[in-house]
Amino acid sequence: MITVPTALVLGAGASKDCGLPLASELKDNVVAKIRDDVAIQIAGVCNIPVPKVREFRDSLRNCELDSIDEWLERHPTLVDIGRTCIALELGGRENPYQLQKSWYPILWRAMSAGARTIDDILKNKLCLIIFNYDRAPEAFLINAAVNTFGIT
Protein backbone atom coordinates (compact mmCIF):
# COMPACT_ATOMS: atom_id res chain seq x y z
CA MET A 1 0.00 0.00 0.00
CA ILE A 2 1.09 3.56 -0.61
CA THR A 3 0.87 5.09 2.84
CA VAL A 4 2.73 8.34 2.28
CA PRO A 5 0.58 10.94 0.48
CA THR A 6 1.78 10.80 -3.13
CA ALA A 7 0.73 12.62 -6.29
CA LEU A 8 1.84 11.40 -9.71
CA VAL A 9 1.45 13.79 -12.63
CA LEU A 10 1.35 11.84 -15.88
CA GLY A 11 1.76 13.26 -19.36
CA ALA A 12 2.13 11.67 -22.78
CA GLY A 13 5.55 10.23 -21.93
CA ALA A 14 3.98 8.07 -19.21
CA SER A 15 2.67 5.67 -21.85
CA LYS A 16 5.55 5.85 -24.33
CA ASP A 17 6.86 2.43 -23.29
CA CYS A 18 3.37 1.04 -24.02
CA GLY A 19 3.78 1.93 -27.69
CA LEU A 20 1.81 5.17 -27.50
CA PRO A 21 3.20 8.30 -29.15
CA LEU A 22 4.65 11.44 -27.61
CA ALA A 23 2.96 14.74 -28.49
CA SER A 24 5.04 15.48 -31.59
CA GLU A 25 4.66 11.90 -32.81
CA LEU A 26 0.89 12.07 -32.31
CA LYS A 27 0.72 15.21 -34.43
CA ASP A 28 2.79 13.66 -37.20
CA ASN A 29 0.81 10.40 -37.07
CA VAL A 30 -2.53 12.22 -37.29
CA VAL A 31 -1.35 14.20 -40.33
CA ALA A 32 -0.04 11.06 -42.03
CA LYS A 33 -3.25 9.12 -41.34
CA ILE A 34 -5.56 11.65 -43.04
CA ARG A 35 -5.54 10.33 -46.59
CA ASP A 36 -8.55 10.99 -48.81
CA ASP A 37 -10.40 7.83 -47.74
CA VAL A 38 -9.88 8.64 -44.06
CA ALA A 39 -10.81 12.29 -44.66
CA ILE A 40 -14.17 11.10 -46.00
CA GLN A 41 -14.75 8.99 -42.87
CA ILE A 42 -13.77 11.84 -40.54
CA ALA A 43 -16.03 14.24 -42.43
CA GLY A 44 -18.92 11.82 -41.97
CA VAL A 45 -18.30 11.37 -38.26
CA CYS A 46 -17.93 15.12 -37.66
CA ASN A 47 -20.70 16.07 -40.10
CA ILE A 48 -18.50 18.51 -42.00
CA PRO A 49 -17.38 18.83 -45.63
CA VAL A 50 -14.36 16.79 -46.73
CA PRO A 51 -12.42 19.94 -47.79
CA LYS A 52 -12.56 21.11 -44.14
CA VAL A 53 -10.80 17.91 -43.07
CA ARG A 54 -8.12 18.43 -45.72
CA GLU A 55 -7.73 22.03 -44.55
CA PHE A 56 -7.29 20.70 -40.99
CA ARG A 57 -4.62 18.25 -42.15
CA ASP A 58 -2.68 20.75 -44.24
CA SER A 59 -2.74 23.48 -41.61
CA LEU A 60 -1.67 21.06 -38.85
CA ARG A 61 1.10 19.68 -41.06
CA ASN A 62 2.54 23.14 -41.75
CA CYS A 63 2.04 24.81 -38.36
CA GLU A 64 5.55 24.09 -37.00
CA LEU A 65 4.17 23.53 -33.49
CA ASP A 66 5.18 20.51 -31.43
CA SER A 67 1.76 19.22 -30.55
CA ILE A 68 -1.76 18.92 -31.83
CA ASP A 69 -2.88 20.38 -28.47
CA GLU A 70 -1.05 23.64 -29.07
CA TRP A 71 -2.55 23.88 -32.54
CA LEU A 72 -6.11 23.05 -31.44
CA GLU A 73 -5.96 25.80 -28.79
CA ARG A 74 -5.62 28.24 -31.68
CA HIS A 75 -8.32 26.56 -33.81
CA PRO A 76 -11.32 26.00 -31.51
CA THR A 77 -13.69 25.40 -34.44
CA LEU A 78 -11.65 22.34 -35.41
CA VAL A 79 -11.58 20.64 -32.00
CA ASP A 80 -14.13 17.98 -33.02
CA ILE A 81 -12.00 16.98 -36.01
CA GLY A 82 -8.93 16.94 -33.77
CA ARG A 83 -10.56 14.73 -31.15
CA THR A 84 -11.81 12.34 -33.82
CA CYS A 85 -8.35 12.07 -35.37
CA ILE A 86 -6.70 11.54 -31.99
CA ALA A 87 -9.19 8.79 -31.12
CA LEU A 88 -8.55 7.08 -34.47
CA GLU A 89 -4.81 7.20 -33.92
CA LEU A 90 -4.70 6.11 -30.29
CA GLY A 91 -7.52 3.57 -30.50
CA GLY A 92 -5.54 1.51 -32.95
CA ARG A 93 -2.47 1.52 -30.73
CA GLU A 94 -3.92 0.50 -27.39
CA ASN A 95 -2.66 -2.95 -26.50
CA PRO A 96 -3.44 -4.45 -23.07
CA TYR A 97 -0.46 -6.81 -23.25
CA GLN A 98 1.92 -3.93 -23.87
CA LEU A 99 0.70 -2.29 -20.64
CA GLN A 100 2.06 -5.26 -18.69
CA LYS A 101 5.55 -4.44 -19.98
CA SER A 102 5.45 -0.86 -18.71
CA TRP A 103 5.95 0.72 -15.31
CA TYR A 104 2.25 0.31 -14.47
CA PRO A 105 2.70 -3.16 -12.90
CA ILE A 106 5.25 -1.66 -10.49
CA LEU A 107 2.69 0.93 -9.44
CA TRP A 108 0.01 -1.76 -9.02
CA ARG A 109 2.26 -3.95 -6.87
CA ALA A 110 2.94 -0.96 -4.61
CA MET A 111 -0.77 -0.17 -4.41
CA SER A 112 -1.86 -3.76 -3.77
CA ALA A 113 0.85 -4.83 -1.32
CA GLY A 114 -0.99 -6.01 1.79
CA ALA A 115 -4.44 -5.34 0.30
CA ARG A 116 -6.94 -8.11 0.96
CA THR A 117 -9.96 -6.49 -0.73
CA ILE A 118 -10.72 -3.84 -3.30
CA ASP A 119 -11.71 -1.57 -0.41
CA ASP A 120 -8.12 -1.76 0.80
CA ILE A 121 -6.96 -0.40 -2.56
CA LEU A 122 -9.06 2.68 -1.96
CA LYS A 123 -7.02 3.35 1.20
CA ASN A 124 -3.90 4.11 -0.85
CA LYS A 125 -2.71 7.67 -0.36
CA LEU A 126 -2.26 8.16 -4.09
CA CYS A 127 -3.55 10.83 -6.41
CA LEU A 128 -3.07 10.41 -10.16
CA ILE A 129 -3.23 13.60 -12.21
CA ILE A 130 -3.36 12.58 -15.84
CA PHE A 131 -2.74 15.02 -18.68
CA ASN A 132 -2.96 12.55 -21.48
CA TYR A 133 -5.22 11.41 -24.28
CA ASP A 134 -4.71 7.71 -23.88
CA ARG A 135 -6.44 5.60 -21.29
CA ALA A 136 -3.48 3.38 -20.47
CA PRO A 137 -3.11 4.09 -16.72
CA GLU A 138 -6.83 3.78 -16.06
CA ALA A 139 -7.21 0.70 -18.27
CA PHE A 140 -4.30 -1.05 -16.60
CA LEU A 141 -5.38 -0.30 -13.04
CA ILE A 142 -8.99 -1.32 -13.66
CA ASN A 143 -7.91 -4.57 -15.31
CA ALA A 144 -5.45 -5.31 -12.49
CA ALA A 145 -8.11 -4.65 -9.84
CA VAL A 146 -10.70 -6.80 -11.59
CA ASN A 147 -8.30 -9.72 -11.96
CA THR A 148 -6.62 -9.36 -8.56
CA PHE A 149 -9.85 -9.26 -6.58
CA GLY A 150 -12.23 -11.18 -8.86
CA ILE A 151 -14.51 -8.22 -9.41
CA THR A 152 -17.32 -8.85 -11.87
C-alpha positions in Angstrom: 0.0 0.0 0.0 1.1 3.6 -0.6 0.9 5.1 2.8 2.7 8.3 2.3 0.6 10.9 0.5 1.8 10.8 -3.1 0.7 12.6 -6.3 1.8 11.4 -9.7 1.4 13.8 -12.6 1.4 11.8 -15.9 1.8 13.3 -19.4 2.1 11.7 -22.8 5.5 10.2 -21.9 4.0 8.1 -19.2 2.7 5.7 -21.8 5.5 5.8 -24.3 6.9 2.4 -23.3 3.4 1.0 -24.0 3.8 1.9 -27.7 1.8 5.2 -27.5 3.2 8.3 -29.2 4.7 11.4 -27.6 3.0 14.7 -28.5 5.0 15.5 -31.6 4.7 11.9 -32.8 0.9 12.1 -32.3 0.7 15.2 -34.4 2.8 13.7 -37.2 0.8 10.4 -37.1 -2.5 12.2 -37.3 -1.3 14.2 -40.3 0.0 11.1 -42.0 -3.3 9.1 -41.3 -5.6 11.6 -43.0 -5.5 10.3 -46.6 -8.5 11.0 -48.8 -10.4 7.8 -47.7 -9.9 8.6 -44.1 -10.8 12.3 -44.7 -14.2 11.1 -46.0 -14.7 9.0 -42.9 -13.8 11.8 -40.5 -16.0 14.2 -42.4 -18.9 11.8 -42.0 -18.3 11.4 -38.3 -17.9 15.1 -37.7 -20.7 16.1 -40.1 -18.5 18.5 -42.0 -17.4 18.8 -45.6 -14.4 16.8 -46.7 -12.4 19.9 -47.8 -12.6 21.1 -44.1 -10.8 17.9 -43.1 -8.1 18.4 -45.7 -7.7 22.0 -44.6 -7.3 20.7 -41.0 -4.6 18.2 -42.2 -2.7 20.8 -44.2 -2.7 23.5 -41.6 -1.7 21.1 -38.8 1.1 19.7 -41.1 2.5 23.1 -41.7 2.0 24.8 -38.4 5.5 24.1 -37.0 4.2 23.5 -33.5 5.2 20.5 -31.4 1.8 19.2 -30.6 -1.8 18.9 -31.8 -2.9 20.4 -28.5 -1.0 23.6 -29.1 -2.5 23.9 -32.5 -6.1 23.1 -31.4 -6.0 25.8 -28.8 -5.6 28.2 -31.7 -8.3 26.6 -33.8 -11.3 26.0 -31.5 -13.7 25.4 -34.4 -11.6 22.3 -35.4 -11.6 20.6 -32.0 -14.1 18.0 -33.0 -12.0 17.0 -36.0 -8.9 16.9 -33.8 -10.6 14.7 -31.2 -11.8 12.3 -33.8 -8.4 12.1 -35.4 -6.7 11.5 -32.0 -9.2 8.8 -31.1 -8.6 7.1 -34.5 -4.8 7.2 -33.9 -4.7 6.1 -30.3 -7.5 3.6 -30.5 -5.5 1.5 -33.0 -2.5 1.5 -30.7 -3.9 0.5 -27.4 -2.7 -3.0 -26.5 -3.4 -4.5 -23.1 -0.5 -6.8 -23.2 1.9 -3.9 -23.9 0.7 -2.3 -20.6 2.1 -5.3 -18.7 5.6 -4.4 -20.0 5.5 -0.9 -18.7 6.0 0.7 -15.3 2.2 0.3 -14.5 2.7 -3.2 -12.9 5.3 -1.7 -10.5 2.7 0.9 -9.4 0.0 -1.8 -9.0 2.3 -3.9 -6.9 2.9 -1.0 -4.6 -0.8 -0.2 -4.4 -1.9 -3.8 -3.8 0.9 -4.8 -1.3 -1.0 -6.0 1.8 -4.4 -5.3 0.3 -6.9 -8.1 1.0 -10.0 -6.5 -0.7 -10.7 -3.8 -3.3 -11.7 -1.6 -0.4 -8.1 -1.8 0.8 -7.0 -0.4 -2.6 -9.1 2.7 -2.0 -7.0 3.4 1.2 -3.9 4.1 -0.9 -2.7 7.7 -0.4 -2.3 8.2 -4.1 -3.5 10.8 -6.4 -3.1 10.4 -10.2 -3.2 13.6 -12.2 -3.4 12.6 -15.8 -2.7 15.0 -18.7 -3.0 12.6 -21.5 -5.2 11.4 -24.3 -4.7 7.7 -23.9 -6.4 5.6 -21.3 -3.5 3.4 -20.5 -3.1 4.1 -16.7 -6.8 3.8 -16.1 -7.2 0.7 -18.3 -4.3 -1.1 -16.6 -5.4 -0.3 -13.0 -9.0 -1.3 -13.7 -7.9 -4.6 -15.3 -5.4 -5.3 -12.5 -8.1 -4.7 -9.8 -10.7 -6.8 -11.6 -8.3 -9.7 -12.0 -6.6 -9.4 -8.6 -9.9 -9.3 -6.6 -12.2 -11.2 -8.9 -14.5 -8.2 -9.4 -17.3 -8.8 -11.9 
